[in-house]
Amino acid sequence: MVQSVFCQSSLQSRGKVYQSRVEDVDELGERIKAAWEELDQRNIDTAVRQWRTRLHMHVSRQKAITFNTSCLE
């Protein structure tokens, strides 16, 4: 399966957050905020569209399974 653009971008951000030892929760929060600000909104929008598409397909598949099994009863 091909990784989404957002996933690749978030992995890069994770590397920046944990590039050196985190001293405390406040420092971790600051690093996360800085990494979040570097994320490109287009990547987030793409990830949301991909997630919606997968969710829609899953729900449609579950409805079909439910319908088919209810017909057997």
DSSP file (Angstrom, degrees, kcal/mol; ACC not computed):
  #  RESIDUE AA STRUCTURE BP1 BP2  ACC     N-H-->O    O-->H-N    N-H-->O    O-->H-N    TCO  KAPPA ALPHA  PHI   PSI    X-CA   Y-CA   Z-CA
    1    1 A M              0   0    0      0, 0.0     2,-0.3     0, 0.0     0, 0.0   0.000 360.0 360.0 360.0 138.1    0.0    0.0    0.0
    2    2 A V        -     0   0    0      1,-0.1     2,-0.1     0, 0.0     0, 0.0  -0.595 360.0-120.2 -80.0 132.7    1.3    3.4   -0.9
    3    3 A Q        -     0   0    0     -2,-0.3    -1,-0.1     1,-0.1     2,-0.0  -0.455  30.1-113.7 -70.3 143.3    1.9    5.8    2.0
    4    4 A S     >  -     0   0    0     -2,-0.1     4,-2.0     1,-0.1     5,-0.2  -0.328  21.7-114.3 -71.5 160.8   -0.1    9.0    1.9
    5    5 A V  H  > S+     0   0    0      1,-0.2     4,-2.4     2,-0.2     5,-0.2   0.887 118.6  53.9 -61.3 -39.5    1.6   12.3    1.5
    6    6 A F  H  > S+     0   0    0     37,-0.4     4,-3.0     1,-0.2    -1,-0.2   0.911 105.8  52.2 -63.4 -42.2    0.5   13.3    5.0
    7    7 A C  H  > S+     0   0    0      1,-0.2     4,-2.1     2,-0.2    -1,-0.2   0.926 110.8  47.1 -60.9 -45.5    2.0   10.1    6.5
    8    8 A Q  H  X S+     0   0    0     -4,-2.0     4,-1.6     1,-0.2    -1,-0.2   0.912 114.1  47.9 -61.9 -42.6    5.3   10.8    4.9
    9    9 A S  H  X S+     0   0    0     -4,-2.4     4,-2.0     1,-0.2    -2,-0.2   0.890 110.4  51.1 -66.3 -39.9    5.2   14.4    6.0
   10   10 A S  H  X S+     0   0    0     -4,-3.0     4,-2.4     1,-0.2    -1,-0.2   0.854 106.7  54.6 -68.8 -33.0    4.3   13.4    9.6
   11   11 A L  H  X S+     0   0    0     -4,-2.1     4,-1.7     2,-0.2    -1,-0.2   0.890 108.1  49.6 -64.9 -38.5    7.2   10.9    9.7
   12   12 A Q  H  X S+     0   0    0     -4,-1.6     4,-1.2     2,-0.2    -2,-0.2   0.906 111.3  49.2 -65.0 -40.8    9.6   13.8    8.8
   13   13 A S  H  X S+     0   0    0     -4,-2.0     4,-2.1     1,-0.2     3,-0.3   0.889 106.2  56.3 -65.5 -39.4    8.0   15.9   11.5
   14   14 A R  H  X S+     0   0    0     -4,-2.4     4,-2.3     1,-0.2    -1,-0.2   0.897 103.7  54.9 -59.4 -39.9    8.4   13.1   14.1
   15   15 A G  H  < S+     0   0    0     -4,-1.7    -1,-0.2     1,-0.2    -2,-0.2   0.862 108.4  48.4 -61.0 -35.5   12.1   13.0   13.3
   16   16 A K  H >< S+     0   0    0     -4,-1.2     3,-0.8    -3,-0.3    -1,-0.2   0.861 110.1  51.4 -73.1 -35.8   12.4   16.7   14.1
   17   17 A V  H 3< S+     0   0    0     -4,-2.1     3,-0.3     1,-0.2    -2,-0.2   0.910 120.4  33.1 -67.2 -41.6   10.5   16.4   17.4
   18   18 A Y  T 3< S+     0   0    0     -4,-2.3    -1,-0.2     1,-0.2    -2,-0.2   0.031  79.0 116.8-106.0  26.3   12.7   13.5   18.6
   19   19 A Q  S <  S+     0   0    0     -3,-0.8     2,-0.3    -5,-0.1    -1,-0.2   0.754  87.8  13.1 -68.6 -22.2   16.0   14.5   17.1
   20   20 A S  S    S-     0   0    0     -3,-0.3    -1,-0.0    -4,-0.2     0, 0.0  -0.938 105.8 -64.6-144.5 168.7   17.5   15.0   20.6
   21   21 A R        -     0   0    0     -2,-0.3     2,-0.5     1,-0.1    -2,-0.1  -0.251  46.6-132.7 -58.4 134.1   16.5   14.1   24.1
   22   22 A V        -     0   0    0      1,-0.1    -1,-0.1    -4,-0.1     3,-0.1  -0.796  13.8-162.0 -90.3 125.7   13.3   15.8   25.4
   23   23 A E        -     0   0    0     -2,-0.5     2,-0.3     1,-0.2    -1,-0.1   0.879  62.8 -14.9 -78.6 -39.6   13.9   17.3   28.8
   24   24 A D  S  > S-     0   0    0      1,-0.1     4,-2.1     0, 0.0    -1,-0.2  -0.933  72.4 -88.7-156.4 176.9   10.3   17.8   29.9
   25   25 A V  H  > S+     0   0    0     -2,-0.3     4,-2.6     1,-0.2     5,-0.2   0.860 120.7  56.1 -63.6 -37.8    6.7   17.9   28.8
   26   26 A D  H  > S+     0   0    0      2,-0.2     4,-2.2     1,-0.2    -1,-0.2   0.917 108.4  47.1 -62.1 -43.0    6.8   21.7   28.1
   27   27 A E  H  > S+     0   0    0      2,-0.2     4,-2.3     1,-0.2    -1,-0.2   0.905 111.0  52.0 -65.4 -40.3    9.7   21.2   25.7
   28   28 A L  H  X S+     0   0    0     -4,-2.1     4,-2.5     1,-0.2    -2,-0.2   0.924 108.8  51.2 -60.5 -44.1    7.9   18.3   24.0
   29   29 A G  H  X S+     0   0    0     -4,-2.6     4,-2.5     1,-0.2    -2,-0.2   0.903 109.5  49.8 -59.3 -42.8    4.9   20.5   23.6
   30   30 A E  H  X S+     0   0    0     -4,-2.2     4,-2.3     2,-0.2    -1,-0.2   0.899 111.3  48.8 -64.2 -40.8    7.0   23.2   22.0
   31   31 A R  H  X S+     0   0    0     -4,-2.3     4,-2.5     2,-0.2    -2,-0.2   0.908 111.3  49.5 -66.2 -41.0    8.6   20.8   19.6
   32   32 A I  H  X S+     0   0    0     -4,-2.5     4,-2.7     2,-0.2    -2,-0.2   0.929 110.9  49.9 -64.0 -44.3    5.3   19.3   18.6
   33   33 A K  H  X S+     0   0    0     -4,-2.5     4,-2.2     1,-0.2    -2,-0.2   0.915 111.3  48.9 -59.7 -43.4    3.8   22.8   18.0
   34   34 A A  H  X S+     0   0    0     -4,-2.3     4,-1.0     1,-0.2    -1,-0.2   0.915 113.1  46.8 -64.2 -42.6    6.8   23.8   15.8
   35   35 A A  H  X S+     0   0    0     -4,-2.5     4,-0.6     1,-0.2     3,-0.5   0.895 110.9  52.7 -66.1 -39.1    6.5   20.5   13.8
   36   36 A W  H >< S+     0   0    0     -4,-2.7     3,-1.2     1,-0.2    -2,-0.2   0.902 105.0  54.8 -63.2 -41.2    2.8   21.0   13.4
   37   37 A E  H 3< S+     0   0    0     -4,-2.2    -1,-0.2     1,-0.3    -2,-0.2   0.767 103.7  56.9 -64.5 -24.7    3.3   24.5   12.1
   38   38 A E  H 3< S+     0   0    0     -4,-1.0    -1,-0.3    -3,-0.5    -2,-0.2   0.639  82.5 107.0 -81.5 -14.3    5.6   23.2    9.4
   39   39 A L  S << S-     0   0    0     -3,-1.2     2,-0.5    -4,-0.6   -33,-0.0  -0.421  75.6-122.0 -67.0 138.3    3.0   20.8    8.0
   40   40 A D    >>  -     0   0    0      1,-0.1     4,-1.5    -2,-0.1     3,-1.0  -0.697  10.3-140.4 -82.2 126.2    1.6   21.8    4.7
   41   41 A Q  H 3> S+     0   0    0     -2,-0.5     4,-2.8     1,-0.3     5,-0.2   0.820 101.7  61.9 -57.5 -32.5   -2.2   22.3    4.8
   42   42 A R  H 3> S+     0   0    0      1,-0.2     4,-2.2     2,-0.2    -1,-0.3   0.878 102.1  51.2 -62.8 -36.1   -2.5   20.7    1.4
   43   43 A N  H <> S+     0   0    0     -3,-1.0     4,-2.2     2,-0.2   -37,-0.4   0.893 110.5  48.3 -66.6 -39.1   -1.1   17.5    2.8
   44   44 A I  H  X S+     0   0    0     -4,-1.5     4,-2.3     2,-0.2    -2,-0.2   0.930 111.3  49.9 -65.5 -45.2   -3.6   17.5    5.6
   45   45 A D  H  X S+     0   0    0     -4,-2.8     4,-2.3     1,-0.2    -2,-0.2   0.900 110.8  50.1 -60.2 -41.5   -6.4   18.1    3.2
   46   46 A T  H  X S+     0   0    0     -4,-2.2     4,-2.5     2,-0.2    -1,-0.2   0.914 109.8  50.4 -63.0 -43.7   -5.3   15.2    1.0
   47   47 A A  H  X S+     0   0    0     -4,-2.2     4,-2.5     1,-0.2    -2,-0.2   0.897 109.9  50.5 -62.5 -40.9   -5.1   12.9    4.0
   48   48 A V  H  X S+     0   0    0     -4,-2.3     4,-2.7     2,-0.2    -1,-0.2   0.917 110.5  49.2 -64.1 -43.2   -8.6   13.8    5.1
   49   49 A R  H  X S+     0   0    0     -4,-2.3     4,-2.3     2,-0.2    -2,-0.2   0.920 111.9  48.9 -61.4 -43.2   -9.9   13.2    1.5
   50   50 A Q  H  X S+     0   0    0     -4,-2.5     4,-2.3     1,-0.2    -2,-0.2   0.916 112.1  48.7 -62.4 -42.5   -8.2    9.8    1.5
   51   51 A W  H  X S+     0   0    0     -4,-2.5     4,-2.8     1,-0.2    -2,-0.2   0.917 110.4  50.6 -64.7 -43.6   -9.6    8.9    4.9
   52   52 A R  H  X S+     0   0    0     -4,-2.7     4,-2.7     2,-0.2    -1,-0.2   0.905 110.2  50.4 -60.9 -41.3  -13.1    9.9    3.9
   53   53 A T  H  X S+     0   0    0     -4,-2.3     4,-2.3     2,-0.2    -2,-0.2   0.938 112.9  45.2 -62.6 -47.2  -12.9    7.8    0.7
   54   54 A R  H  X S+     0   0    0     -4,-2.3     4,-2.3     2,-0.2    -2,-0.2   0.902 113.7  50.0 -63.9 -40.8  -11.7    4.7    2.7
   55   55 A L  H  X S+     0   0    0     -4,-2.8     4,-2.8     2,-0.2     5,-0.2   0.920 110.0  50.2 -63.1 -44.4  -14.3    5.3    5.4
   56   56 A H  H  X S+     0   0    0     -4,-2.7     4,-2.5     1,-0.2    -2,-0.2   0.920 111.4  48.4 -60.4 -44.6  -17.1    5.6    2.7
   57   57 A M  H  X S+     0   0    0     -4,-2.3     4,-2.3     1,-0.2    -1,-0.2   0.904 112.4  49.0 -63.1 -40.9  -15.9    2.4    1.1
   58   58 A H  H  X S+     0   0    0     -4,-2.3     4,-2.5     2,-0.2    -2,-0.2   0.927 112.3  47.0 -64.8 -45.4  -15.8    0.5    4.4
   59   59 A V  H  X S+     0   0    0     -4,-2.8     4,-2.4     2,-0.2    -2,-0.2   0.913 112.6  50.1 -64.3 -42.2  -19.3    1.7    5.4
   60   60 A S  H  X S+     0   0    0     -4,-2.5     4,-2.0    -5,-0.2    -1,-0.2   0.912 111.4  48.8 -61.4 -42.4  -20.7    0.8    2.0
   61   61 A R  H  X S+     0   0    0     -4,-2.3     4,-2.3     1,-0.2    -2,-0.2   0.900 111.2  49.6 -64.0 -41.5  -19.1   -2.7    2.3
   62   62 A Q  H  X S+     0   0    0     -4,-2.5     4,-2.7     2,-0.2    -2,-0.2   0.883 109.1  52.2 -66.8 -38.0  -20.5   -3.2    5.8
   63   63 A K  H  X S+     0   0    0     -4,-2.4     4,-2.7     2,-0.2    -1,-0.2   0.915 110.2  49.0 -62.7 -41.9  -24.0   -2.1    4.7
   64   64 A A  H  X S+     0   0    0     -4,-2.0     4,-2.7     2,-0.2    -2,-0.2   0.905 112.3  47.7 -64.9 -41.7  -23.8   -4.7    1.8
   65   65 A I  H  X S+     0   0    0     -4,-2.3     4,-2.4     2,-0.2     5,-0.2   0.928 113.4  47.8 -64.3 -45.1  -22.7   -7.4    4.2
   66   66 A T  H  X S+     0   0    0     -4,-2.7     4,-2.0     2,-0.2    -2,-0.2   0.915 113.3  48.0 -62.2 -43.8  -25.5   -6.6    6.7
   67   67 A F  H  X S+     0   0    0     -4,-2.7     4,-1.5     1,-0.2    -2,-0.2   0.935 112.7  48.2 -63.1 -46.6  -28.1   -6.5    4.0
   68   68 A N  H  X S+     0   0    0     -4,-2.7     4,-0.6     1,-0.2    -2,-0.2   0.882 113.5  46.2 -64.1 -39.0  -26.9   -9.8    2.5
   69   69 A T  H  X S+     0   0    0     -4,-2.4     4,-0.6     1,-0.2     3,-0.5   0.839 109.1  54.9 -74.8 -30.6  -26.9  -11.6    5.9
   70   70 A S  H >< S+     0   0    0     -4,-2.0     3,-0.6     1,-0.2    -1,-0.2   0.809 102.6  58.0 -71.5 -27.1  -30.3  -10.2    6.9
   71   71 A C  H 3< S+     0   0    0     -4,-1.5    -1,-0.2     1,-0.2    -2,-0.2   0.741  99.9  59.1 -70.4 -22.9  -31.7  -11.7    3.7
   72   72 A L  H 3<        0   0    0     -4,-0.6    -1,-0.2    -3,-0.5    -2,-0.2   0.707 360.0 360.0 -79.2 -19.1  -30.6  -15.1    4.8
   73   73 A E    <<        0   0    0     -3,-0.6    -1,-0.2    -4,-0.6    -2,-0.1   0.473 360.0 360.0 -79.7 360.0  -32.6  -15.1    8.0
